[in-house]
Amino acid sequence: MVEEQPTIPEVTIPTVDLQDELSGPSESDPNGPESVDPDAEAGTPSESLDSAEETSGGGVVPKPSGDKQQAAAAPAKPTETQPPATTAAPKPAPAPALPNTPAPSGGSASDIERRIADLTNQLRTNPNGPLKRTGNVPTCNGNVKIDPATGQPLPVPALRFDDRVSVEMARPWSAQLSPNNFKHRQNQQAVLQSLGISPRTWGENIAHHAPPKGDPAMFHFTQWRQSDGHFCNMMNGSFTAIGVGEHQHGGGSFATQNFFA
């Protein structure tokens, strides 16, 4: 998911989702920037029990008539017993979602968080190098500089890594994300201000995949790089700093990039 804020005072927040689907899109197939993730409410599973009443029926024995010979010639029908109806087995209730584990408080950024920032800076400073984007290059509404001769993005300065924003803003947000609560933070400016930062512009990328595969940092980076909106944030020359938070819980890895200037 990608979210970018233009320079204040006119701030708009387009929202783009990047989410692994456990039952929907592929883990490596992020939704496009035009796909907005609704705030889906998780349904409450209920256990259902299909049951049928057990019944049995009996046949009818005819009464003898006044004519004894006729009654003798028509013997009574034997009693017929119907087999009992079966009762359906109860359907198992869905397994409850695992609760989010709290994000570690204090300390410094993790190796995974620093590696995500480092991969992002390698892309920014050498966009046509080993980590270049494959396929088309979006114009990003003019926020990414494109070489008119080659159609490829031009380098932009590396982002300053902010340890405090990573630990106190990005990581806690990753920790509260889940497949049923996958959305952008709406108060990015206020949180940055609470950390002593007066941002002129800001933006956010979020992502999820489950279960973690190999190098989570490279997996998240690759998803973002190949998604237009997320690529635009990572290559946006107006951003000067970044905080990264990654948190694993519920069998998945959740990551947040917070950009600002």
Phi and psi restraints in degrees (value plus and minus 20) as a CYANA .aco file:
   2 VAL   PHI    -149.1  -109.1
   2 VAL   PSI     119.6   159.6
   3 GLU   PHI    -161.5  -121.5
   3 GLU   PSI     110.2   150.2
   4 GLU   PHI    -150.6  -110.6
   4 GLU   PSI     119.9   159.9
   5 GLN   PHI    -131.0   -91.0
   5 GLN   PSI     108.5   148.5
   6 PRO   PHI     -93.6   -53.6
   6 PRO   PSI     153.1   193.1
   7 THR   PHI     -80.4   -40.4
   7 THR   PSI     114.8   154.8
   8 ILE   PHI     -80.8   -40.8
   8 ILE   PSI     127.8   167.8
   9 PRO   PHI    -110.3   -70.3
   9 PRO   PSI     -36.4     3.6
  10 GLU   PHI    -110.3   -70.3
  10 GLU   PSI      86.3   126.3
  11 VAL   PHI    -136.0   -96.0
  11 VAL   PSI     105.5   145.5
  12 THR   PHI    -141.3  -101.3
  12 THR   PSI     130.9   170.9
  13 ILE   PHI    -146.1  -106.1
  13 ILE   PSI      64.4   104.4
  14 PRO   PHI     -88.5   -48.5
  14 PRO   PSI     122.2   162.2
  15 THR   PHI    -138.0   -98.0
  15 THR   PSI     105.7   145.7
  16 VAL   PHI    -146.9  -106.9
  16 VAL   PSI     114.8   154.8
  17 ASP   PHI    -119.7   -79.7
  17 ASP   PSI     124.6   164.6
  18 LEU   PHI    -153.3  -113.3
  18 LEU   PSI      82.4   122.4
  19 GLN   PHI    -158.3  -118.3
  19 GLN   PSI     116.5   156.5
  20 ASP   PHI     -89.8   -49.8
  20 ASP   PSI     123.7   163.7
  21 GLU   PHI    -126.2   -86.2
  21 GLU   PSI     109.0   149.0
  22 LEU   PHI    -101.3   -61.3
  22 LEU   PSI     -49.0    -9.0
  23 SER   PHI    -148.5  -108.5
  23 SER   PSI     -21.7    18.3
  24 GLY   PHI    -140.0  -100.0
  24 GLY   PSI    -136.0   -96.0
  25 PRO   PHI     -86.7   -46.7
  25 PRO   PSI     138.1   178.1
  26 SER   PHI     -86.9   -46.9
  26 SER   PSI     133.5   173.5
  27 GLU   PHI     -79.6   -39.6
  27 GLU   PSI     -52.8   -12.8
  28 SER   PHI    -118.8   -78.8
  28 SER   PSI      -9.8    30.2
  29 ASP   PHI    -137.8   -97.8
  29 ASP   PSI      64.2   104.2
  30 PRO   PHI     -87.7   -47.7
  30 PRO   PSI     131.2   171.2
  31 ASN   PHI     -89.6   -49.6
  31 ASN   PSI     128.4   168.4
  32 GLY   PHI     -91.1   -51.1
  32 GLY   PSI     147.1   187.1
  33 PRO   PHI     -85.1   -45.1
  33 PRO   PSI     -40.6    -0.6
  34 GLU   PHI     -99.8   -59.8
  34 GLU   PSI     -30.9     9.1
  35 SER   PHI    -110.2   -70.2
  35 SER   PSI      94.3   134.3
  36 VAL   PHI    -118.7   -78.7
  36 VAL   PSI     110.5   150.5
  37 ASP   PHI    -100.7   -60.7
  37 ASP   PSI      94.0   134.0
  38 PRO   PHI     -89.6   -49.6
  38 PRO   PSI     135.4   175.4
  39 ASP   PHI     -97.9   -57.9
  39 ASP   PSI      67.9   107.9
  40 ALA   PHI     -97.4   -57.4
  40 ALA   PSI     115.8   155.8
  41 GLU   PHI    -109.8   -69.8
  41 GLU   PSI     112.8   152.8
  42 ALA   PHI     -92.7   -52.7
  42 ALA   PSI     110.0   150.0
  43 GLY   PHI     -91.1   -51.1
  43 GLY   PSI     135.0   175.0
  44 THR   PHI    -113.0   -73.0
  44 THR   PSI      92.8   132.8
  45 PRO   PHI     -87.8   -47.8
  45 PRO   PSI     123.6   163.6
  46 SER   PHI    -149.4  -109.4
  46 SER   PSI     124.6   164.6
  47 GLU   PHI    -107.8   -67.8
  47 GLU   PSI     107.9   147.9
  48 SER   PHI    -132.4   -92.4
  48 SER   PSI     126.0   166.0
  49 LEU   PHI    -149.0  -109.0
  49 LEU   PSI      90.4   130.4
  50 ASP   PHI    -105.7   -65.7
  50 ASP   PSI     103.2   143.2
  51 SER   PHI    -155.1  -115.1
  51 SER   PSI     132.4   172.4
  52 ALA   PHI    -150.3  -110.3
  52 ALA   PSI     118.5   158.5
  53 GLU   PHI     -90.1   -50.1
  53 GLU   PSI     116.0   156.0
  54 GLU   PHI    -101.0   -61.0
  54 GLU   PSI     104.0   144.0
  55 THR   PHI    -150.1  -110.1
  55 THR   PSI     138.1   178.1
  56 SER   PHI    -163.1  -123.1
  56 SER   PSI     126.5   166.5
  57 GLY   PHI    -143.0  -103.0
  57 GLY   PSI     130.6   170.6
  58 GLY   PHI    -134.6   -94.6
  58 GLY   PSI     131.9   171.9
  59 GLY   PHI     -96.9   -56.9
  59 GLY   PSI     152.8   192.8
  60 VAL   PHI    -125.8   -85.8
  60 VAL   PSI     107.3   147.3
  61 VAL   PHI    -116.0   -76.0
  61 VAL   PSI      97.4   137.4
  62 PRO   PHI     -88.3   -48.3
  62 PRO   PSI     126.2   166.2
  63 LYS   PHI    -100.0   -60.0
  63 LYS   PSI     122.9   162.9
  64 PRO   PHI     -84.9   -44.9
  64 PRO   PSI     124.4   164.4
  65 SER   PHI    -106.3   -66.3
  65 SER   PSI     158.6   198.6
  66 GLY   PHI     -88.3   -48.3
  66 GLY   PSI     -43.1    -3.1
  67 ASP   PHI    -107.4   -67.4
  67 ASP   PSI      89.2   129.2
  68 LYS   PHI     -83.0   -43.0
  68 LYS   PSI     -59.1   -19.1
  69 GLN   PHI     -85.1   -45.1
  69 GLN   PSI     -60.5   -20.5
  70 GLN   PHI     -86.2   -46.2
  70 GLN   PSI     -57.2   -17.2
  71 ALA   PHI     -86.2   -46.2
  71 ALA   PSI     -56.9   -16.9
  72 ALA   PHI     -87.9   -47.9
  72 ALA   PSI     -54.5   -14.5
  73 ALA   PHI     -94.4   -54.4
  73 ALA   PSI     -37.2     2.8
  74 ALA   PHI    -136.9   -96.9
  74 ALA   PSI      64.1   104.1
  75 PRO   PHI     -85.8   -45.8
  75 PRO   PSI     135.5   175.5
  76 ALA   PHI     -85.5   -45.5
  76 ALA   PSI     123.6   163.6
  77 LYS   PHI     -92.1   -52.1
  77 LYS   PSI     119.1   159.1
  78 PRO   PHI     -86.7   -46.7
  78 PRO   PSI     131.4   171.4
  79 THR   PHI     -89.8   -49.8
  79 THR   PSI     112.2   152.2
  80 GLU   PHI    -126.3   -86.3
  80 GLU   PSI     111.4   151.4
  81 THR   PHI    -132.9   -92.9
  81 THR   PSI     105.0   145.0
  82 GLN   PHI    -101.9   -61.9
  82 GLN   PSI     123.6   163.6
  83 PRO   PHI     -87.0   -47.0
  83 PRO   PSI     127.3   167.3
  84 PRO   PHI     -85.3   -45.3
  84 PRO   PSI     125.1   165.1
  85 ALA   PHI     -89.5   -49.5
  85 ALA   PSI     123.2   163.2
  86 THR   PHI    -103.4   -63.4
  86 THR   PSI     132.0   172.0
  87 THR   PHI    -124.5   -84.5
  87 THR   PSI     106.8   146.8
  88 ALA   PHI     -85.6   -45.6
  88 ALA   PSI     122.4   162.4
  89 ALA   PHI     -90.8   -50.8
  89 ALA   PSI     125.5   165.5
  90 PRO   PHI     -84.3   -44.3
  90 PRO   PSI     122.5   162.5
  91 LYS   PHI     -97.6   -57.6
  91 LYS   PSI     114.5   154.5
  92 PRO   PHI     -87.4   -47.4
  92 PRO   PSI     120.4   160.4
  93 ALA   PHI     -93.4   -53.4
  93 ALA   PSI     124.0   164.0
  94 PRO   PHI     -79.5   -39.5
  94 PRO   PSI     126.2   166.2
  95 ALA   PHI     -86.2   -46.2
  95 ALA   PSI     114.5   154.5
  96 PRO   PHI     -86.6   -46.6
  96 PRO   PSI     129.1   169.1
  97 ALA   PHI     -86.2   -46.2
  97 ALA   PSI     121.1   161.1
  98 LEU   PHI     -89.8   -49.8
  98 LEU   PSI     117.8   157.8
  99 PRO   PHI     -88.9   -48.9
  99 PRO   PSI     130.4   170.4
 100 ASN   PHI     -89.1   -49.1
 100 ASN   PSI     115.8   155.8
 101 THR   PHI    -103.3   -63.3
 101 THR   PSI     123.1   163.1
 102 PRO   PHI     -85.8   -45.8
 102 PRO   PSI     127.6   167.6
 103 ALA   PHI     -93.8   -53.8
 103 ALA   PSI     121.6   161.6
 104 PRO   PHI     -78.4   -38.4
 104 PRO   PSI     115.6   155.6
 105 SER   PHI    -115.8   -75.8
 105 SER   PSI     128.7   168.7
 106 GLY   PHI      50.1    90.1
 106 GLY   PSI    -183.9  -143.9
 107 GLY   PHI      55.3    95.3
 107 GLY   PSI    -176.6  -136.6
 108 SER   PHI    -148.4  -108.4
 108 SER   PSI     155.4   195.4
 109 ALA   PHI     -84.0   -44.0
 109 ALA   PSI     129.4   169.4
 110 SER   PHI    -101.5   -61.5
 110 SER   PSI     149.7   189.7
 111 ASP   PHI     -81.6   -41.6
 111 ASP   PSI     -59.0   -19.0
 112 ILE   PHI     -84.0   -44.0
 112 ILE   PSI     -63.3   -23.3
 113 GLU   PHI     -84.4   -44.4
 113 GLU   PSI     -63.0   -23.0
 114 ARG   PHI     -87.5   -47.5
 114 ARG   PSI     -54.0   -14.0
 115 ARG   PHI     -89.7   -49.7
 115 ARG   PSI     -58.2   -18.2
 116 ILE   PHI     -79.8   -39.8
 116 ILE   PSI     -63.7   -23.7
 117 ALA   PHI     -84.4   -44.4
 117 ALA   PSI     -59.9   -19.9
 118 ASP   PHI     -85.5   -45.5
 118 ASP   PSI     -62.0   -22.0
 119 LEU   PHI     -83.3   -43.3
 119 LEU   PSI     -59.3   -19.3
 120 THR   PHI     -81.9   -41.9
 120 THR   PSI     -62.1   -22.1
 121 ASN   PHI     -90.2   -50.2
 121 ASN   PSI     -52.7   -12.7
 122 GLN   PHI     -82.8   -42.8
 122 GLN   PSI     -59.6   -19.6
 123 LEU   PHI     -86.4   -46.4
 123 LEU   PSI     -63.3   -23.3
 124 ARG   PHI     -83.5   -43.5
 124 ARG   PSI     -64.5   -24.5
 125 THR   PHI    -103.8   -63.8
 125 THR   PSI     -38.0     2.0
 126 ASN   PHI    -164.8  -124.8
 126 ASN   PSI      47.6    87.6
 127 PRO   PHI     -86.3   -46.3
 127 PRO   PSI     -34.6     5.4
 128 ASN   PHI    -131.3   -91.3
 128 ASN   PSI      -1.5    38.5
 129 GLY   PHI    -110.7   -70.7
 129 GLY   PSI    -173.8  -133.8
 130 PRO   PHI     -79.8   -39.8
 130 PRO   PSI     -46.2    -6.2
 131 LEU   PHI    -120.5   -80.5
 131 LEU   PSI      -1.2    38.8
 132 LYS   PHI     -80.9   -40.9
 132 LYS   PSI     132.3   172.3
 133 ARG   PHI     -89.4   -49.4
 133 ARG   PSI     122.1   162.1
 134 THR   PHI    -118.2   -78.2
 134 THR   PSI     126.3   166.3
 135 GLY   PHI      69.1   109.1
 135 GLY   PSI    -179.6  -139.6
 136 ASN   PHI     -87.7   -47.7
 136 ASN   PSI     137.0   177.0
 137 VAL   PHI    -132.5   -92.5
 137 VAL   PSI      98.7   138.7
 138 PRO   PHI     -92.3   -52.3
 138 PRO   PSI     134.5   174.5
 139 THR   PHI    -100.9   -60.9
 139 THR   PSI     -41.9    -1.9
 140 CYS   PHI      38.3    78.3
 140 CYS   PSI      16.5    56.5
 141 ASN   PHI      33.6    73.6
 141 ASN   PSI      12.8    52.8
 142 GLY   PHI      63.4   103.4
 142 GLY   PSI     -19.6    20.4
 143 ASN   PHI     -98.7   -58.7
 143 ASN   PSI     -35.8     4.2
 144 VAL   PHI    -134.0   -94.0
 144 VAL   PSI     109.3   149.3
 145 LYS   PHI     -98.0   -58.0
 145 LYS   PSI     108.3   148.3
 146 ILE   PHI    -136.2   -96.2
 146 ILE   PSI     113.6   153.6
 147 ASP   PHI     -92.9   -52.9
 147 ASP   PSI      96.4   136.4
 148 PRO   PHI     -83.8   -43.8
 148 PRO   PSI     -44.9    -4.9
 149 ALA   PHI     -96.9   -56.9
 149 ALA   PSI     -56.9   -16.9
 150 THR   PHI    -128.9   -88.9
 150 THR   PSI     -37.7     2.3
 151 GLY   PHI      54.6    94.6
 151 GLY   PSI      -9.2    30.8
 152 GLN   PHI    -123.5   -83.5
 152 GLN   PSI     134.1   174.1
 153 PRO   PHI     -88.6   -48.6
 153 PRO   PSI     127.0   167.0
 154 LEU   PHI    -112.0   -72.0
 154 LEU   PSI     133.3   173.3
 155 PRO   PHI     -82.9   -42.9
 155 PRO   PSI     130.0   170.0
 156 VAL   PHI    -151.4  -111.4
 156 VAL   PSI     138.5   178.5
 157 PRO   PHI     -81.3   -41.3
 157 PRO   PSI     131.8   171.8
 158 ALA   PHI     -86.1   -46.1
 158 ALA   PSI     132.3   172.3
 159 LEU   PHI    -105.8   -65.8
 159 LEU   PSI     122.0   162.0
 160 ARG   PHI     -95.3   -55.3
 160 ARG   PSI     108.3   148.3
 161 PHE   PHI    -102.1   -62.1
 161 PHE   PSI     106.7   146.7
 162 ASP   PHI    -127.2   -87.2
 162 ASP   PSI      88.8   128.8
 163 ASP   PHI     -84.9   -44.9
 163 ASP   PSI     -60.7   -20.7
 164 ARG   PHI     -88.7   -48.7
 164 ARG   PSI     -62.2   -22.2
 165 VAL   PHI     -81.9   -41.9
 165 VAL   PSI     -56.5   -16.5
 166 SER   PHI     -82.5   -42.5
 166 SER   PSI     -68.9   -28.9
 167 VAL   PHI     -98.7   -58.7
 167 VAL   PSI     -57.3   -17.3
 168 GLU   PHI    -121.5   -81.5
 168 GLU   PSI     -29.6    10.4
 169 MET   PHI    -144.2  -104.2
 169 MET   PSI     -78.3   -38.3
 170 ALA   PHI     -91.1   -51.1
 170 ALA   PSI     -65.3   -25.3
 171 ARG   PHI     -86.5   -46.5
 171 ARG   PSI     -65.6   -25.6
 172 PRO   PHI     -79.4   -39.4
 172 PRO   PSI     -53.3   -13.3
 173 TRP   PHI     -88.8   -48.8
 173 TRP   PSI     -60.3   -20.3
 174 SER   PHI     -81.6   -41.6
 174 SER   PSI     -55.1   -15.1
 175 ALA   PHI     -88.9   -48.9
 175 ALA   PSI     -46.8    -6.8
 176 GLN   PHI    -113.2   -73.2
 176 GLN   PSI     -25.1    14.9
 177 LEU   PHI     -94.5   -54.5
 177 LEU   PSI     131.2   171.2
 178 SER   PHI    -177.5  -137.5
 178 SER   PSI     147.0   187.0
 179 PRO   PHI     -76.8   -36.8
 179 PRO   PSI     -48.3    -8.3
 180 ASN   PHI    -117.0   -77.0
 180 ASN   PSI     -19.5    20.5
 181 ASN   PHI    -160.6  -120.6
 181 ASN   PSI      42.3    82.3
 182 PHE   PHI    -132.2   -92.2
 182 PHE   PSI      75.6   115.6
 183 LYS   PHI    -175.3  -135.3
 183 LYS   PSI     145.9   185.9
 184 HIS   PHI    -100.6   -60.6
 184 HIS   PSI     132.5   172.5
 185 ARG   PHI     -90.0   -50.0
 185 ARG   PSI     111.7   151.7
 186 GLN   PHI    -110.6   -70.6
 186 GLN   PSI     -32.1     7.9
 187 ASN   PHI    -138.2   -98.2
 187 ASN   PSI      23.6    63.6
 188 GLN   PHI     -78.3   -38.3
 188 GLN   PSI     -64.7   -24.7
 189 GLN   PHI     -80.4   -40.4
 189 GLN   PSI     -65.5   -25.5
 190 ALA   PHI     -83.8   -43.8
 190 ALA   PSI     -58.8   -18.8
 191 VAL   PHI     -87.1   -47.1
 191 VAL   PSI     -62.9   -22.9
 192 LEU   PHI     -81.0   -41.0
 192 LEU   PSI     -61.5   -21.5
 193 GLN   PHI     -83.9   -43.9
 193 GLN   PSI     -55.9   -15.9
 194 SER   PHI     -86.9   -46.9
 194 SER   PSI     -38.8     1.2
 195 LEU   PHI    -116.1   -76.1
 195 LEU   PSI      -8.3    31.7
 196 GLY   PHI      63.1   103.1
 196 GLY   PSI       0.4    40.4
 197 ILE   PHI    -134.3   -94.3
 197 ILE   PSI     111.8   151.8
 198 SER   PHI    -128.7   -88.7
 198 SER   PSI      68.9   108.9
 199 PRO   PHI     -96.3   -56.3
 199 PRO   PSI     120.7   160.7
 200 ARG   PHI    -103.7   -63.7
 200 ARG   PSI     -51.9   -11.9
 201 THR   PHI    -173.2  -133.2
 201 THR   PSI     138.0   178.0
 202 TRP   PHI    -178.3  -138.3
 202 TRP   PSI     143.1   183.1
 203 GLY   PHI    -181.0  -141.0
 203 GLY   PSI     150.4   190.4
 204 GLU   PHI    -170.4  -130.4
 204 GLU   PSI     118.0   158.0
 205 ASN   PHI    -138.2   -98.2
 205 ASN   PSI     118.8   158.8
 206 ILE   PHI    -151.2  -111.2
 206 ILE   PSI     134.2   174.2
 207 ALA   PHI    -175.3  -135.3
 207 ALA   PSI     141.4   181.4
 208 HIS   PHI    -169.2  -129.2
 208 HIS   PSI     119.4   159.4
 209 HIS   PHI    -167.4  -127.4
 209 HIS   PSI     130.2   170.2
 210 ALA   PHI    -167.2  -127.2
 210 ALA   PSI     118.0   158.0
 211 PRO   PHI     -97.9   -57.9
 211 PRO   PSI     147.5   187.5
 212 PRO   PHI     -76.6   -36.6
 212 PRO   PSI     116.2   156.2
 213 LYS   PHI    -137.9   -97.9
 213 LYS   PSI     107.2   147.2
 214 GLY   PHI      31.6    71.6
 214 GLY   PSI    -133.3   -93.3
 215 ASP   PHI    -119.1   -79.1
 215 ASP   PSI      81.8   121.8
 216 PRO   PHI     -77.3   -37.3
 216 PRO   PSI     -54.6   -14.6
 217 ALA   PHI     -82.3   -42.3
 217 ALA   PSI     -67.9   -27.9
 218 MET   PHI     -87.1   -47.1
 218 MET   PSI     -55.9   -15.9
 219 PHE   PHI     -83.8   -43.8
 219 PHE   PSI     -68.8   -28.8
 220 HIS   PHI     -83.8   -43.8
 220 HIS   PSI     -64.7   -24.7
 221 PHE   PHI     -77.9   -37.9
 221 PHE   PSI     -65.7   -25.7
 222 THR   PHI     -84.3   -44.3
 222 THR   PSI     -61.1   -21.1
 223 GLN   PHI     -79.4   -39.4
 223 GLN   PSI     -68.2   -28.2
 224 TRP   PHI     -84.2   -44.2
 224 TRP   PSI     -63.6   -23.6
 225 ARG   PHI     -80.9   -40.9
 225 ARG   PSI     -56.9   -16.9
 226 GLN   PHI    -107.6   -67.6
 226 GLN   PSI     -20.6    19.4
 227 SER   PHI    -124.6   -84.6
 227 SER   PSI     107.6   147.6
 228 ASP   PHI     -73.2   -33.2
 228 ASP   PSI     -73.8   -33.8
 229 GLY   PHI     -82.9   -42.9
 229 GLY   PSI     -59.8   -19.8
 230 HIS   PHI     -89.9   -49.9
 230 HIS   PSI     -58.9   -18.9
 231 PHE   PHI     -80.2   -40.2
 231 PHE   PSI     -61.2   -21.2
 232 CYS   PHI     -81.3   -41.3
 232 CYS   PSI     -60.1   -20.1
 233 ASN   PHI     -85.6   -45.6
 233 ASN   PSI     -64.3   -24.3
 234 MET   PHI     -86.4   -46.4
 234 MET   PSI     -49.1    -9.1
 235 MET   PHI    -121.6   -81.6
 235 MET   PSI     -14.8    25.2
 236 ASN   PHI     -88.7   -48.7
 236 ASN   PSI      96.5   136.5
 237 GLY   PHI     -91.4   -51.4
 237 GLY   PSI     -32.3     7.7
 238 SER   PHI     -99.6   -59.6
 238 SER   PSI     -38.2     1.8
 239 PHE   PHI    -102.0   -62.0
 239 PHE   PSI     122.0   162.0
 240 THR   PHI    -142.1  -102.1
 240 THR   PSI     -31.6     8.4
 241 ALA   PHI    -163.9  -123.9
 241 ALA   PSI     141.7   181.7
 242 ILE   PHI    -167.9  -127.9
 242 ILE   PSI     124.3   164.3
 243 GLY   PHI    -143.7  -103.7
 243 GLY   PSI     121.7   161.7
 244 VAL   PHI    -149.6  -109.6
 244 VAL   PSI     113.0   153.0
 245 GLY   PHI    -149.1  -109.1
 245 GLY   PSI     111.8   151.8
 246 GLU   PHI    -150.0  -110.0
 246 GLU   PSI     117.5   157.5
 247 HIS   PHI    -166.5  -126.5
 247 HIS   PSI     116.4   156.4
 248 GLN   PHI    -131.5   -91.5
 248 GLN   PSI     108.4   148.4
 249 HIS   PHI    -183.6  -143.6
 249 HIS   PSI     138.0   178.0
 250 GLY   PHI      40.0    80.0
 250 GLY   PSI       6.5    46.5
 251 GLY   PHI      61.1   101.1
 251 GLY   PSI     -10.5    29.5
 252 GLY   PHI    -154.8  -114.8
 252 GLY   PSI     149.0   189.0
 253 SER   PHI    -137.0   -97.0
 253 SER   PSI     105.9   145.9
 254 PHE   PHI    -135.8   -95.8
 254 PHE   PSI     116.4   156.4
 255 ALA   PHI    -156.3  -116.3
 255 ALA   PSI     128.0   168.0
 256 THR   PHI    -154.9  -114.9
 256 THR   PSI     114.4   154.4
 257 GLN   PHI    -132.5   -92.5
 257 GLN   PSI     106.3   146.3
 258 ASN   PHI    -133.5   -93.5
 258 ASN   PSI      96.8   136.8
 259 PHE   PHI    -122.5   -82.5
 259 PHE   PSI     129.6   169.6
 260 PHE   PHI    -185.0  -145.0
 260 PHE   PSI     147.6   187.6
